[in-house]
Amino acid sequence: MNSFKVIWLCIACTVFISSCSSPQQESTSSGGWRSVYKNDEDGSPIRGDKDELIRAIRNGYDVRVGWGWEHTIGDSLVRLEHMAEPLFTIVIQEKHVSVVIDAHPLLKNYFDIDQQSFREGGAIWQTVLTTQGTFNAQVYDRSSGELLKDWPQTHQMTWFVDYPNTAQYETNIPLYEKR
């Protein structure tokens, strides 16, 4: 075999071997917060990859979920966007994600910038959000713990992951497996 063929054979082998990396060792493009998955209010995917979200959770990366709405109130178009870090995260049946958002005091008004202060009366709000688009909000009396309002809804949600600069998927092994 002449040296020209040997060089091309070495180049072809190098390209082939480098393209065979394991998905468990897939490196993310860069560190920081990235939108990895977005579902509509019925839980259908809009963009991204729910499996990537689940892999990131299994690797212990921080997750945030964002949602918003747009409504006409009176003669004004009101747009709100919310972002929260979960208190508790669940991967269900290896294909769904559910998060619990920490309770917080209700605000006087969520869409008037001049009324961004805590509402009198001591009510708190907490919710469970899922990649199925479900959003179960509940409002409680802070002092008595009494449930004041059970408010199930659906929302479009965007799921974010905070990747370290050197992020690599170390594992995609379900957390219940013993290996």
Backbone as CSV, one residue per row, in Angstrom:
resi,resn,N_x,N_y,N_z,CA_x,CA_y,CA_z,C_x,C_y,C_z
1,MET,0.858,-1.175,0.000,0.000,0.000,0.000,0.900,1.232,0.000
2,ASN,0.619,2.183,-0.903,1.472,3.357,-0.944,1.120,4.318,0.188
3,SER,1.990,5.273,0.459,1.839,6.179,1.601,0.603,7.081,1.457
4,PHE,0.222,7.411,0.243,-0.968,8.236,0.027,-2.215,7.522,0.530
5,LYS,-2.347,6.232,0.218,-3.498,5.449,0.670,-3.491,5.289,2.188
6,VAL,-2.330,5.121,2.768,-2.210,4.962,4.223,-2.677,6.245,4.925
7,ILE,-2.274,7.391,4.415,-2.679,8.673,5.010,-4.197,8.813,4.950
8,TRP,-4.803,8.542,3.782,-6.255,8.656,3.655,-6.975,7.636,4.521
9,LEU,-6.432,6.461,4.667,-7.029,5.455,5.542,-6.972,5.915,6.995
10,CYS,-5.859,6.504,7.422,-5.735,7.034,8.785,-6.726,8.177,9.023
11,ILE,-6.875,9.072,8.061,-7.820,10.185,8.196,-9.251,9.648,8.303
12,ALA,-9.608,8.693,7.452,-10.957,8.123,7.473,-11.234,7.437,8.812
13,CYS,-10.266,6.697,9.323,-10.432,6.014,10.612,-10.599,7.023,11.745
14,THR,-9.821,8.102,11.725,-9.913,9.136,12.760,-11.282,9.792,12.745
15,VAL,-11.775,10.144,11.563,-13.100,10.764,11.448,-14.170,9.803,11.935
16,PHE,-14.086,8.542,11.561,-15.075,7.549,11.979,-15.073,7.372,13.488
17,ILE,-13.913,7.218,14.091,-13.818,7.000,15.537,-14.315,8.221,16.306
18,SER,-13.972,9.428,15.860,-14.403,10.626,16.580,-15.902,10.858,16.469
19,SER,-16.546,10.314,15.436,-17.991,10.489,15.291,-18.789,9.458,16.077
20,CYS,-18.118,8.517,16.700,-18.793,7.450,17.432,-18.865,7.704,18.928
21,SER,-18.934,8.949,19.361,-18.979,9.217,20.804,-20.315,8.789,21.380
22,SER,-20.300,8.333,22.615,-21.493,7.872,23.318,-22.392,9.045,23.663
23,PRO,-23.745,8.879,23.562,-24.635,9.966,23.944,-24.503,10.326,25.414
24,GLN,-24.045,9.390,26.241,-23.871,9.679,27.655,-22.701,10.622,27.879
25,GLN,-21.828,10.757,26.927,-20.687,11.652,27.059,-20.860,12.912,26.216
26,GLU,-22.081,13.095,25.690,-22.346,14.247,24.839,-22.090,15.533,25.614
27,SER,-21.313,16.403,25.040,-20.995,17.663,25.700,-21.970,18.738,25.242
28,THR,-22.406,19.575,26.153,-23.267,20.686,25.769,-22.408,21.776,25.148
29,SER,-23.041,22.666,24.407,-22.282,23.661,23.656,-21.558,24.647,24.561
30,SER,-22.176,25.068,25.656,-21.523,25.994,26.570,-22.261,25.975,27.892
31,GLY,-21.637,26.557,28.902,-22.260,26.593,30.216,-23.313,27.675,30.305
32,GLY,-24.038,27.662,31.411,-25.066,28.661,31.673,-26.462,28.124,31.449
33,TRP,-27.429,29.002,31.673,-28.840,28.619,31.519,-29.196,28.523,30.049
34,ARG,-29.850,27.397,29.696,-30.317,27.181,28.321,-31.737,26.659,28.344
35,SER,-32.551,27.133,27.435,-33.879,26.568,27.225,-33.695,25.224,26.526
36,VAL,-34.164,24.143,27.148,-33.964,22.816,26.560,-35.255,22.175,26.074
37,TYR,-36.404,22.656,26.595,-37.673,22.036,26.202,-38.805,23.021,26.409
38,LYS,-39.766,22.994,25.508,-40.956,23.838,25.641,-42.165,23.009,25.250
39,ASN,-43.184,23.025,26.130,-44.428,22.312,25.839,-45.592,23.308,25.782
40,ASP,-46.637,22.937,25.026,-47.822,23.784,24.996,-48.729,23.425,26.171
41,GLU,-49.870,24.093,26.257,-50.768,23.886,27.395,-51.387,22.494,27.419
42,ASP,-51.287,21.748,26.330,-51.782,20.366,26.306,-50.656,19.355,26.525
43,GLY,-49.441,19.855,26.747,-48.308,18.964,26.970,-47.599,18.531,25.701
44,SER,-48.028,19.016,24.557,-47.355,18.658,23.303,-46.072,19.464,23.164
45,PRO,-45.013,18.831,22.642,-43.754,19.566,22.480,-43.874,20.672,21.439
46,ILE,-43.292,21.820,21.772,-43.196,22.927,20.825,-41.793,22.948,20.236
47,ARG,-40.784,22.816,21.118,-39.393,22.740,20.649,-38.538,22.128,21.748
48,GLY,-37.338,21.751,21.366,-36.405,21.172,22.327,-36.601,19.673,22.484
49,ASP,-35.985,19.145,23.538,-35.933,17.704,23.744,-36.187,17.393,25.216
50,LYS,-37.320,16.768,25.502,-37.653,16.413,26.882,-36.635,15.422,27.448
51,ASP,-36.086,14.558,26.608,-35.055,13.621,27.078,-33.818,14.358,27.569
52,GLU,-33.476,15.472,26.931,-32.337,16.271,27.398,-32.626,16.836,28.790
53,LEU,-33.851,17.292,29.010,-34.252,17.779,30.333,-34.104,16.669,31.374
54,ILE,-34.558,15.491,31.060,-34.469,14.365,31.997,-33.014,13.978,32.248
55,ARG,-32.179,13.961,31.213,-30.745,13.661,31.401,-30.101,14.682,32.332
56,ALA,-30.441,15.950,32.148,-29.872,17.008,32.994,-30.304,16.835,34.450
57,ILE,-31.556,16.481,34.679,-32.042,16.235,36.043,-31.284,15.070,36.661
58,ARG,-31.109,13.994,35.912,-30.383,12.819,36.421,-28.936,13.152,36.765
59,ASN,-28.381,14.169,36.110,-27.009,14.569,36.389,-26.917,15.656,37.456
60,GLY,-28.057,16.039,38.016,-28.065,16.985,39.121,-27.965,18.440,38.729
61,TYR,-28.166,18.757,37.453,-28.099,20.147,37.028,-29.350,20.897,37.487
62,ASP,-29.192,22.181,37.787,-30.316,23.004,38.224,-31.293,23.230,37.081
63,VAL,-32.582,23.253,37.442,-33.664,23.424,36.475,-34.500,24.628,36.888
64,ARG,-35.011,25.335,35.922,-36.012,26.385,36.131,-37.136,26.146,35.130
65,VAL,-38.297,26.628,35.475,-39.429,26.547,34.556,-40.040,27.941,34.427
66,GLY,-40.367,28.300,33.197,-40.980,29.588,32.928,-42.312,29.399,32.242
67,TRP,-43.248,30.298,32.530,-44.555,30.275,31.894,-45.075,31.705,31.838
68,GLY,-46.068,31.914,31.043,-46.623,33.250,30.931,-48.009,33.215,30.347
69,TRP,-48.610,34.367,30.294,-49.918,34.480,29.669,-50.123,35.884,29.131
70,GLU,-51.091,35.963,28.240,-51.456,37.229,27.620,-52.982,37.297,27.619
71,HIS,-53.550,38.340,28.243,-55.003,38.513,28.315,-55.346,39.981,28.155
72,THR,-56.539,40.227,27.658,-57.060,41.581,27.630,-57.846,41.799,28.917
73,ILE,-57.455,42.789,29.678,-58.141,43.153,30.911,-58.606,44.589,30.738
74,GLY,-59.934,44.763,30.710,-60.477,46.085,30.391,-60.112,46.425,28.966
75,ASP,-59.437,47.557,28.786,-59.009,47.954,27.442,-57.498,47.793,27.245
76,SER,-56.875,47.018,28.149,-55.425,46.835,28.076,-55.051,45.383,27.803
77,LEU,-54.032,45.210,26.989,-53.450,43.887,26.779,-52.388,43.697,27.850
78,VAL,-52.556,42.661,28.664,-51.636,42.406,29.772,-50.838,41.146,29.456
79,ARG,-49.512,41.258,29.609,-48.613,40.120,29.370,-47.769,39.907,30.615
80,LEU,-47.732,38.666,31.086,-46.918,38.308,32.246,-46.026,37.132,31.900
81,GLU,-44.827,37.151,32.436,-43.907,36.027,32.323,-43.397,35.710,33.720
82,HIS,-43.386,34.443,34.052,-42.925,33.989,35.364,-41.754,33.023,35.178
83,MET,-40.855,33.027,36.133,-39.730,32.079,36.127,-39.525,31.627,37.564
84,ALA,-39.364,30.322,37.763,-39.185,29.810,39.124,-38.217,28.633,39.139
85,GLU,-37.497,28.528,40.245,-36.672,27.353,40.498,-37.472,26.404,41.370
86,PRO,-37.563,25.158,40.987,-38.355,24.210,41.764,-37.746,23.928,43.142
87,LEU,-38.643,23.638,44.055,-38.276,23.161,45.371,-38.059,21.650,45.318
88,PHE,-38.778,21.002,44.407,-38.802,19.544,44.311,-39.037,19.174,42.846
89,THR,-38.288,18.205,42.328,-38.399,17.795,40.928,-38.603,16.289,40.851
90,ILE,-39.508,15.851,39.971,-39.815,14.429,39.820,-39.720,14.048,38.341
91,VAL,-39.084,12.916,38.049,-39.153,12.315,36.723,-40.112,11.141,36.855
92,ILE,-41.186,11.150,36.076,-42.247,10.152,36.187,-42.224,9.237,34.965
93,GLN,-42.122,7.925,35.231,-42.161,6.909,34.175,-41.124,7.160,33.078
94,GLU,-40.021,7.796,33.431,-38.913,8.073,32.513,-39.300,8.959,31.331
95,LYS,-40.485,9.621,31.375,-40.887,10.424,30.226,-41.603,11.732,30.566
96,HIS,-41.892,11.990,31.828,-42.554,13.235,32.220,-41.785,13.873,33.366
97,VAL,-41.895,15.191,33.485,-41.264,15.911,34.591,-42.348,16.709,35.307
98,SER,-42.273,16.690,36.633,-43.177,17.444,37.489,-42.319,18.206,38.488
99,VAL,-42.679,19.458,38.755,-41.936,20.261,39.733,-42.904,20.944,40.690
100,VAL,-42.437,21.130,41.915,-43.183,21.874,42.923,-42.441,23.187,43.143
101,ILE,-43.171,24.285,43.036,-42.605,25.615,43.249,-42.830,25.995,44.701
102,ASP,-41.801,26.540,45.323,-41.881,26.962,46.717,-42.974,28.014,46.897
103,ALA,-43.669,27.944,48.028,-44.734,28.900,48.324,-44.166,30.308,48.486
104,HIS,-44.959,31.296,48.075,-44.569,32.700,48.281,-45.825,33.522,48.572
105,PRO,-45.662,34.622,49.298,-46.807,35.488,49.576,-47.363,36.064,48.268
106,LEU,-48.686,36.155,48.196,-49.305,36.767,47.025,-48.960,38.254,46.967
107,LEU,-48.858,38.766,45.754,-48.606,40.185,45.555,-49.927,40.940,45.469
108,LYS,-49.878,42.231,45.742,-51.076,43.069,45.597,-51.588,42.996,44.169
109,ASN,-50.662,43.031,43.208,-51.044,43.016,41.816,-49.866,42.476,41.023
110,TYR,-50.119,41.552,40.128,-49.036,40.929,39.379,-48.711,41.654,38.076
111,PHE,-49.574,42.539,37.594,-49.297,43.181,36.308,-49.185,44.694,36.377
112,ASP,-49.306,45.272,37.566,-49.105,46.709,37.734,-47.763,46.916,38.448
113,ILE,-46.799,47.500,37.777,-45.453,47.663,38.334,-45.455,48.499,39.608
114,ASP,-46.424,49.374,39.770,-46.491,50.223,40.963,-47.088,49.506,42.175
115,GLN,-47.570,48.292,41.993,-48.165,47.547,43.110,-47.419,46.234,43.375
116,GLN,-46.130,46.264,43.184,-45.316,45.074,43.426,-44.924,45.017,44.894
117,SER,-45.893,44.678,45.727,-45.671,44.501,47.162,-46.593,43.388,47.628
118,PHE,-46.354,42.896,48.830,-47.146,41.776,49.318,-48.562,42.199,49.661
119,ARG,-49.495,41.329,49.318,-50.910,41.551,49.583,-51.186,41.429,51.079
120,GLU,-52.084,42.261,51.561,-52.501,42.143,52.955,-53.335,40.870,53.118
121,GLY,-53.364,40.323,54.313,-54.192,39.154,54.568,-53.400,37.876,54.713
122,GLY,-52.175,37.877,54.300,-51.311,36.733,54.567,-51.552,35.490,53.743
123,ALA,-52.064,35.619,52.521,-52.240,34.439,51.685,-50.926,34.096,50.986
124,ILE,-50.680,32.796,50.811,-49.513,32.323,50.058,-49.989,31.475,48.886
125,TRP,-49.148,31.399,47.877,-49.450,30.704,46.631,-48.367,29.672,46.388
126,GLN,-48.773,28.470,45.929,-47.829,27.418,45.583,-48.419,26.626,44.423
127,THR,-47.548,26.016,43.613,-48.056,25.275,42.457,-47.185,24.078,42.096
128,VAL,-47.808,23.166,41.367,-47.142,22.023,40.754,-47.285,22.210,39.248
129,LEU,-46.162,22.123,38.514,-46.173,22.278,37.061,-45.613,21.004,36.437
130,THR,-46.119,20.625,35.258,-45.636,19.412,34.602,-45.368,19.658,33.120
131,THR,-44.574,18.777,32.546,-44.322,18.825,31.108,-45.566,18.415,30.320
132,GLN,-46.637,18.049,30.975,-47.921,17.772,30.331,-48.758,19.040,30.198
133,GLY,-48.213,20.188,30.661,-48.917,21.454,30.567,-49.805,21.751,31.767
134,THR,-49.878,20.822,32.716,-50.739,21.058,33.879,-50.050,21.973,34.870
135,PHE,-50.893,22.739,35.563,-50.435,23.791,36.460,-51.472,23.848,37.575
136,ASN,-51.189,23.213,38.698,-52.160,23.194,39.790,-51.716,24.164,40.875
137,ALA,-52.298,25.357,40.848,-51.986,26.385,41.842,-52.946,26.262,43.019
138,GLN,-52.426,26.527,44.208,-53.259,26.559,45.404,-52.876,27.772,46.233
139,VAL,-53.887,28.386,46.824,-53.696,29.560,47.668,-54.106,29.167,49.091
140,TYR,-53.211,29.461,50.055,-53.431,29.109,51.458,-53.382,30.353,52.337
141,ASP,-54.103,30.294,53.449,-53.985,31.313,54.479,-52.686,31.038,55.225
142,ARG,-51.798,32.013,55.278,-50.486,31.824,55.903,-50.581,31.462,57.382
143,SER,-51.496,32.067,58.102,-51.553,31.828,59.550,-52.268,30.535,59.907
144,SER,-53.343,30.184,59.211,-54.114,28.989,59.586,-53.759,27.766,58.746
145,GLY,-53.175,27.974,57.550,-52.888,26.870,56.648,-54.104,26.425,55.849
146,GLU,-55.243,27.091,56.026,-56.480,26.731,55.336,-56.350,26.959,53.830
147,LEU,-56.821,25.984,53.055,-56.832,26.114,51.599,-57.923,27.116,51.219
148,LEU,-57.532,28.214,50.583,-58.479,29.250,50.184,-58.964,29.068,48.749
149,LYS,-58.082,28.542,47.890,-58.442,28.378,46.484,-57.612,27.270,45.862
150,ASP,-58.274,26.335,45.205,-57.613,25.314,44.394,-57.854,25.738,42.948
151,TRP,-56.778,25.960,42.204,-56.882,26.647,40.923,-56.158,25.880,39.816
152,PRO,-56.656,24.695,39.405,-55.996,23.959,38.326,-56.132,24.695,36.990
153,GLN,-55.043,24.663,36.219,-54.978,25.363,34.944,-54.089,24.564,33.998
154,THR,-53.945,25.058,32.798,-52.919,24.557,31.879,-52.163,25.765,31.340
155,HIS,-50.880,25.544,31.062,-50.039,26.626,30.543,-48.983,26.059,29.607
156,GLN,-48.548,26.901,28.696,-47.341,26.649,27.923,-46.176,26.873,28.877
157,MET,-45.184,25.989,28.861,-44.050,26.114,29.776,-42.733,25.917,29.038
158,THR,-41.734,26.653,29.488,-40.377,26.510,28.967,-39.501,26.027,30.102
159,TRP,-38.719,24.986,29.837,-37.880,24.342,30.845,-36.418,24.676,30.545
160,PHE,-35.716,25.184,31.555,-34.329,25.632,31.419,-33.413,24.768,32.283
161,VAL,-32.174,24.610,31.829,-31.150,23.876,32.572,-29.922,24.762,32.688
162,ASP,-29.304,24.760,33.867,-28.056,25.484,34.093,-26.903,24.498,33.944
163,TYR,-26.192,24.599,32.823,-25.072,23.707,32.546,-23.774,24.339,33.030
164,PRO,-22.933,23.568,33.718,-21.602,24.092,34.031,-20.801,24.246,32.729
165,ASN,-19.742,25.040,32.764,-18.938,25.256,31.553,-18.370,23.972,30.991
166,THR,-18.141,23.003,31.831,-17.569,21.737,31.376,-18.605,20.630,31.414
167,ALA,-19.871,20.967,31.183,-20.957,19.995,31.304,-20.773,18.831,30.350
168,GLN,-20.886,17.662,30.896,-20.925,16.431,30.127,-21.988,15.563,30.775
169,TYR,-22.738,14.864,29.948,-23.695,13.935,30.521,-22.910,12.766,31.094
170,GLU,-22.824,12.731,32.394,-22.085,11.657,33.044,-22.888,10.374,33.045
171,THR,-24.192,10.516,33.100,-25.026,9.328,33.151,-26.399,9.635,32.598
172,ASN,-27.031,8.647,32.076,-28.454,8.719,31.749,-29.143,7.537,32.394
173,ILE,-28.561,7.083,33.476,-29.105,5.951,34.203,-30.208,6.439,35.120
174,PRO,-31.393,5.832,35.069,-32.467,6.235,35.987,-32.002,6.148,37.433
175,LEU,-32.457,7.069,38.256,-32.012,7.152,39.648,-32.462,5.956,40.472
176,TYR,-33.423,5.169,40.001,-33.879,4.001,40.755,-33.009,2.763,40.490
177,GLU,-32.187,2.785,39.434,-31.346,1.632,39.134,-30.166,1.532,40.084
178,LYS,-29.716,0.319,40.364,-28.658,0.097,41.364,-27.264,0.157,40.779
179,ARG,-27.106,0.344,39.521,-25.767,0.403,38.936,-25.216,1.790,38.957
